[in-house]
Structure formats: structure tokens, C-alpha cells
Amino acid sequence: MAVLGWCALLSFLSLGVAQLNNSATYTNPVFNTGADPWVIRHEGYYYMTYTTATNITILRSSVLTDWSNAMVKLAFQPPEGRNFSTDLWAPELHLIDDNWYIIFTADPNFDQPPPETEMFCDYNCPAVNHRMYVLQGSTSDPWTSNYTMKGGLDTYDQFAIDGTYFRHETGLYHIYSCWYRQYDGWPANLCITKMSDPWTVTSNFTERQIISVPSNPWERTPYGRMVNDRLASNEAPQQLTNPETGQQFLIYSAARSDNRNYCLGQLELLGEDPMNPSDWKKNNDGCVFYQNPMEKAYGVGHASFTTSPDGSENWIVYHGMLNPYSGWSARDIRAQRFTWNGDGSPKFPRPGYGPYQVPSGQNSSMMMFV
């Protein structure tokens, strides 16, 4: 009886695996509520962080296109009354020199500066106190690591959000969304500074460089507004390297994240010095990834990039919204495969819901053992 039962169990499991393998498609969203996704693949797992606002949470999944059964880890719960206690945004998990780091944005008072501060701004500037911070993991395993505060990144006591690391043969850099001055309010630009390690900026204020400003109509909100800089934004920069040619791109988000026109723009590093603005070439022709009204895919942006389980495909993970009228609360997390153009630049798909083919190398056995 025990043998028969074991055989029946094996037959059931085999049937289930076969059925799941035959259903090699998925639909968006891959995570029903969330924004600012960062995904990294490491030793057979995908790790995702995203904006929860109150803490930093890591999800772990063996599959990229279904996070419903992902394991959940609280990586950091900020103490009260600190400059990084509230409105934690856009955390990213990075492996640098065999150590894990989480870089994130935070604020001391729920994004609400006192009138004595905001009156210095030309426009309302609720994010005026947002700064960048870094956590360091305790082990080489991102999942079992304990993450502790390493320190704040020097952004010259100015607005800083959506920071990321840019790795180059000349060293490590911090690229983030910045203002010209401490109380500008707008526009939000892309700034770059040199680093000696993942928590130490070595550039002084005069060495900080602005490599992109929201000068195009599609980078401004409302679309094409040119009478002032209010709500014009470049943010959420992400490094993207063509694996075949080695070309270095910086994919960033433009316009405003709570409306339909949010999209992705593109810079390419053509020179040898990331700190030289003239070494960057901006694609001024338009968004490289943008809304698809035919499929009700709006506000697509704040992307990160990863590969399929077998490493043969490139994938974009981003947030978007089905209802463009509900603002930030309408965002969810999506994933799609992308390829490369003949000139080596990324060729992003039109955003949509699918069904799409699952990533190469992803199968049902992975889903069973998340």
C-alpha cells in the first residue's frame, strides 16, 4: 500500500509538472501592488526590493514572473525620530566586492517640511529633506544577511532621491535625482559624483556634475509644459550594459510618476569619463519606453534590468498602472523581455499585459519550490 501510494504521488507530481510546463506563459502584473521595483538574480534566485515607504523589504523568488509565493524578509525597520525614519523610497540591493549593500532614499518627517523650510522654495517642495542612505549586509548571502546602517551619502545637504550605483572601469559612481540648489523644488535633474566605496562620496560640491536635465517636452508635466520647471523631472537612473558590445547606457524615468505620461529616457556614455557631461549622449527623440493606451498600460517607468534563469534573455521589470486617474496608488509591478537594436541600444517592447512567454530556463519545478 505504501509503495502504491508513493507511486501515485509521483504520478501526481509528474502530471502537475507537465501541466505547468505546458503553460509556459504569464500575464502582467507579476506583483499586484508596488512601485519602484529593483530585481537582481543571484545563485538561482531573484531578489526584489520596492517602495513600501515604511521599511525595506526583500522578496525572494525562484521565478521572475510570479511573486505571489515569494518569501518575504524584513531587511530594515528604521527607528523613530531619525533623518531616515519615514518615506523610504526606491531601495536597491547591490553586490559590490563580495558585500551586499542596500541604497535607498528616506526623509525625517513623512515628506512634510515645516513652513520655515518650504518658504525658501520657489514652488512647493515636500521632498526637500529626502537624502540617500546605505545599509550593509553581514554575510555574502543576501537572504541571511543582517542589514545595518552604514551611513548617509553626501549629497551636500540637498534633495536626493532614486540613487543608484554606476560601475565603470574608472571607478564607482553615485547617480541620483537632484536639484540645482537646496531649495529649488524643481526641476529634478540627474547628478553624478565619484565614490571611493559604496558609502563614501569623494567629489566635493563643485565637482558634482549634472548629466541630464528635463529639457524635452516628454520629460515635463503636464506634457510639453515649457512656461516653468514645476514637476519637470529626471529620476530613477539605472545602469544598463549591452552584454555583446559593452556599450554603457543610463536608463532613467522622465515626467512624473503619478500620471500616464511617465516614461523612460536614455543616455549613453560615449566617452571615457562618466563625470564629464559631454561624454554622455542623450536620446532627445523621445521616450524609449512609454505608455500603450491600446492596452491600457499607463505610467510605465522606474525600471530595473535582469536576465532569464539561463542568462540568454534580457528582461525589464517596471511599474505601471491600469487606471491613470488614481495616481501613485494605482501602480503595480510588471516584467517583459527586451532585445537590442542594430546600433547596440536597448530595444524595449510595448508595455502590455500578455500573455507572454516565460523567461528562458524558467519552468514549473522552480515554481513548486519557491
C-alpha positions in Angstrom: 0.0 0.0 0.0 2.9 2.4 0.8 4.5 1.6 -2.5 1.3 2.2 -4.4 0.8 5.5 -2.5 4.3 6.6 -3.3 3.9 5.8 -7.0 0.6 7.6 -7.1 2.2 10.6 -5.5 5.0 10.5 -8.1 2.4 10.3 -10.9 0.5 13.2 -9.5 3.6 15.4 -9.2 4.8 14.4 -12.7 1.4 15.3 -14.1 1.4 18.6 -12.3 4.9 19.5 -13.6 3.9 18.5 -17.1 0.8 20.7 -17.0 2.7 23.6 -15.6 5.4 23.2 -18.2 2.8 23.2 -21.0 1.5 26.5 -19.6 4.7 28.4 -20.4 3.1 31.9 -20.4 2.4 34.6 -17.9 0.5 37.8 -17.7 1.2 41.2 -16.1 1.3 42.4 -13.4 3.8 40.0 -11.8 3.2 41.7 -8.4 -0.2 43.3 -7.8 0.7 46.3 -5.8 4.0 48.1 -5.7 6.3 50.6 -7.3 10.0 51.4 -8.0 11.0 47.7 -8.4 14.6 46.6 -8.2 15.4 43.0 -9.2 18.7 41.2 -9.1 19.4 37.5 -9.9 21.8 35.7 -7.7 22.6 32.0 -7.4 19.3 30.6 -8.7 17.0 33.2 -7.1 15.6 36.5 -8.0 15.6 39.2 -5.2 13.2 42.1 -5.4 13.0 45.3 -3.4 10.4 48.0 -3.9 9.0 51.1 -2.2 6.9 50.2 0.9 7.6 53.7 2.4 7.7 52.4 6.0 10.6 49.9 5.8 12.8 48.0 3.4 11.5 44.6 2.4 13.2 41.9 0.3 11.3 39.3 -1.7 12.9 36.1 -2.9 11.5 34.0 -5.8 12.9 31.3 -8.0 10.8 32.7 -10.8 10.7 36.2 -12.3 7.1 36.3 -13.5 5.3 35.2 -10.4 5.9 36.7 -7.0 2.7 35.5 -5.3 4.5 32.8 -3.4 7.7 34.7 -2.8 9.5 34.5 0.5 9.5 37.8 2.4 12.3 39.3 4.6 12.2 42.5 6.6 15.6 43.9 5.9 15.4 47.2 7.7 12.9 48.8 10.1 14.0 52.4 10.7 14.0 53.7 14.3 11.7 56.7 15.0 13.0 60.2 15.1 15.9 59.9 12.7 16.5 61.6 9.4 15.8 58.3 7.6 12.7 57.3 9.6 9.9 57.9 7.1 9.1 57.7 3.4 11.7 55.2 2.5 11.8 55.1 -1.4 13.3 53.1 -4.2 15.6 50.7 -2.3 18.2 48.8 -4.4 20.1 45.7 -3.5 23.7 45.6 -4.9 26.6 43.1 -4.7 29.9 45.1 -4.6 33.2 43.5 -3.8 31.5 40.4 -2.3 29.4 42.5 0.1 25.7 43.3 -0.2 24.5 46.9 0.1 21.1 48.5 0.0 21.0 52.1 -1.2 17.7 54.0 -0.5 16.1 57.3 -0.1 14.4 58.5 3.2 13.0 61.5 4.9 12.6 62.6 8.6 9.0 63.7 8.7 6.7 62.0 6.3 7.7 64.2 3.3 6.2 67.3 5.1 8.7 70.0 5.7 7.8 72.8 8.1 6.7 76.2 6.6 10.0 77.7 7.7 11.8 75.4 5.3 9.3 75.3 2.4 9.1 79.0 2.2 12.6 79.1 0.7 11.4 77.1 -2.3 10.1 78.7 -5.5 7.3 76.0 -5.5 6.1 73.5 -3.0 9.0 71.2 -2.2 7.7 68.4 0.0 10.7 66.2 -0.7 13.2 68.9 0.3 14.6 66.7 3.1 15.0 63.5 1.2 18.5 62.1 1.3 20.4 59.0 0.3 21.4 56.2 2.7 23.3 52.9 2.6 22.8 49.7 4.5 25.5 46.9 4.6 24.8 43.2 4.8 26.6 41.0 7.3 27.3 38.0 5.0 27.8 37.0 1.4 24.2 35.7 1.3 21.7 38.5 0.6 18.9 36.5 2.3 20.5 35.5 5.6 22.4 38.9 5.9 21.5 41.3 8.7 21.4 44.8 7.2 22.7 47.7 9.4 23.0 51.4 8.7 26.4 52.2 7.1 25.7 55.9 6.7 24.3 58.7 4.6 25.7 59.5 1.2 27.0 63.0 0.8 24.6 65.0 -1.4 25.7 68.3 0.0 22.6 68.6 2.2 20.4 68.8 -0.8 17.5 66.9 -2.2 18.4 63.5 -3.4 16.2 60.6 -4.4 16.4 57.4 -6.5 20.1 57.0 -6.2 22.0 54.1 -7.8 25.5 52.8 -8.3 27.2 53.2 -11.7 30.2 50.9 -12.1 32.9 51.8 -14.6 36.5 50.9 -15.3 37.4 54.2 -13.8 35.7 53.5 -10.5 32.4 53.6 -8.7 29.9 56.5 -9.0 26.6 57.6 -7.4 23.9 58.8 -9.8 20.8 60.3 -8.4 18.0 62.7 -8.9 19.0 66.2 -7.7 18.1 69.9 -7.8 20.4 72.7 -8.8 20.1 74.3 -5.4 19.0 73.2 -1.9 15.5 74.9 -2.2 14.9 74.8 -5.9 11.9 72.4 -5.7 12.1 71.8 -9.5 13.4 70.7 -11.9 14.7 67.4 -10.9 17.9 66.5 -12.8 20.4 63.6 -12.9 23.6 64.2 -10.8 26.8 62.2 -10.7 29.5 62.0 -8.0 32.6 59.9 -7.6 32.9 57.3 -4.8 35.7 55.6 -3.0 33.5 52.8 -1.7 29.7 52.2 -1.6 29.1 54.6 1.2 31.7 57.3 0.7 31.4 60.1 -1.9 34.7 61.8 -2.7 33.5 64.5 -5.0 33.1 67.9 -3.4 30.1 70.1 -4.4 31.9 72.0 -7.2 32.9 68.6 -8.7 29.3 67.3 -8.7 28.1 67.1 -12.3 24.6 67.4 -13.8 24.4 65.0 -16.8 20.8 65.4 -17.7 18.0 67.9 -17.3 14.3 67.6 -18.3 14.5 69.8 -21.3 12.3 67.8 -23.7 8.5 68.1 -23.9 8.1 64.4 -22.9 10.2 65.0 -19.7 7.9 67.6 -18.4 4.4 67.6 -16.7 1.9 68.3 -18.0 3.2 67.0 -21.3 5.1 69.7 -23.2 4.8 72.4 -20.4 7.5 74.9 -21.0 6.4 78.0 -19.1 8.2 76.9 -15.9 10.1 73.9 -14.4 7.5 72.8 -11.9 7.1 69.0 -12.0 9.8 68.6 -14.7 11.8 65.5 -13.7 14.6 63.2 -14.5 14.8 60.4 -11.9 15.3 56.7 -11.2 18.5 56.2 -13.2 19.6 52.6 -13.9 22.8 51.3 -15.5 22.3 49.0 -18.4 25.2 47.4 -20.3 24.9 45.7 -23.7 26.4 42.2 -23.0 27.6 41.8 -26.6 29.1 45.3 -27.3 29.9 46.5 -23.8 28.0 49.8 -24.5 27.1 51.6 -21.3 23.6 53.1 -21.1 21.8 55.0 -18.3 18.0 54.4 -18.5 16.1 56.9 -16.4 12.5 57.9 -15.8 11.0 61.2 -17.0 8.0 63.4 -16.3 6.0 62.5 -13.1 5.4 59.0 -11.7 1.7 59.6 -10.7 0.4 60.1 -14.2 0.1 58.4 -17.6 3.0 60.2 -19.3 5.7 58.7 -17.0 8.2 57.0 -19.3 11.9 56.0 -19.8 14.6 58.1 -21.3 18.1 57.1 -22.3 21.7 58.3 -22.0 24.7 56.6 -23.5 28.2 57.0 -22.2 30.3 57.6 -25.4 33.4 59.0 -23.7 35.7 57.6 -21.1 34.8 59.8 -18.1 31.4 59.4 -16.5 32.0 62.7 -14.7 32.2 64.6 -17.9 28.7 65.7 -19.1 29.9 66.0 -22.7 30.8 62.3 -22.6 27.1 61.4 -22.3 24.8 61.4 -25.3 21.1 61.9 -24.6 18.4 60.4 -26.8 16.3 63.5 -27.5 14.0 61.8 -30.0 11.5 60.7 -27.3 10.8 58.1 -24.6 12.4 54.7 -25.3 9.6 53.0 -23.3 6.3 54.6 -22.9 2.5 54.2 -22.3 0.4 52.0 -24.5 -3.2 53.3 -24.5 -4.4 50.5 -26.7 -3.7 48.1 -23.9 -4.4 50.5 -21.0 -0.8 50.3 -19.9 0.0 53.8 -18.5 2.7 55.5 -16.4 5.4 52.9 -17.2 8.7 53.6 -15.6 11.2 53.3 -12.8 12.7 50.1 -14.3 15.4 47.7 -13.4 17.0 45.0 -15.6 17.8 41.4 -15.1 18.2 38.2 -17.2 16.3 34.9 -17.7 17.3 32.0 -15.5 19.6 30.6 -18.2 21.1 34.0 -18.9 20.2 34.0 -22.5 17.5 36.8 -22.4 17.3 40.3 -21.1 14.3 41.4 -19.0 12.9 44.8 -17.9 11.0 45.0 -14.6 9.0 48.2 -14.2 5.9 49.7 -12.6 2.8 50.8 -14.5 -0.9 51.5 -14.0 -4.1 50.3 -15.5 -6.0 53.4 -14.2 -4.1 56.6 -14.9 -6.5 58.7 -12.8 -5.7 57.1 -9.4 -2.1 58.3 -9.1 0.6 56.6 -7.1 -1.9 54.1 -5.5 -2.6 52.5 -8.9 0.9 51.2 -9.6 1.8 47.6 -9.9 4.9 45.7 -11.0 5.4 44.2 -14.4 8.1 42.3 -16.4 8.8 41.9 -20.1 11.6 40.6 -22.3 13.6 43.2 -24.3 16.2 42.8 -27.0 18.8 45.1 -28.7 18.8 47.3 -31.8 21.4 47.1 -34.5 23.2 50.2 -33.1 23.6 48.4 -29.8 20.9 50.3 -27.9 18.2 48.6 -26.0 15.0 47.7 -27.9 12.2 47.8 -25.4 8.8 46.2 -26.1 5.5 48.0 -26.0 4.1 47.6 -22.4 1.1 45.4 -22.0 -0.4 42.5 -20.1 0.2 39.4 -22.3 0.1 36.5 -22.3 3.8 36.4 -22.9 6.3 33.5 -23.0 8.0 32.9 -19.7 11.7 33.6 -19.4 14.0 31.0 -21.0 15.0 28.4 -18.4 12.1 29.1 -16.2 9.9 26.0 -15.5 7.3 24.7 -13.2 9.7 22.9 -10.9 11.1 26.3 -10.0 7.6 27.5 -9.1 6.9 24.4 -6.9 9.9 25.1 -4.7 9.8 28.8 -4.2 
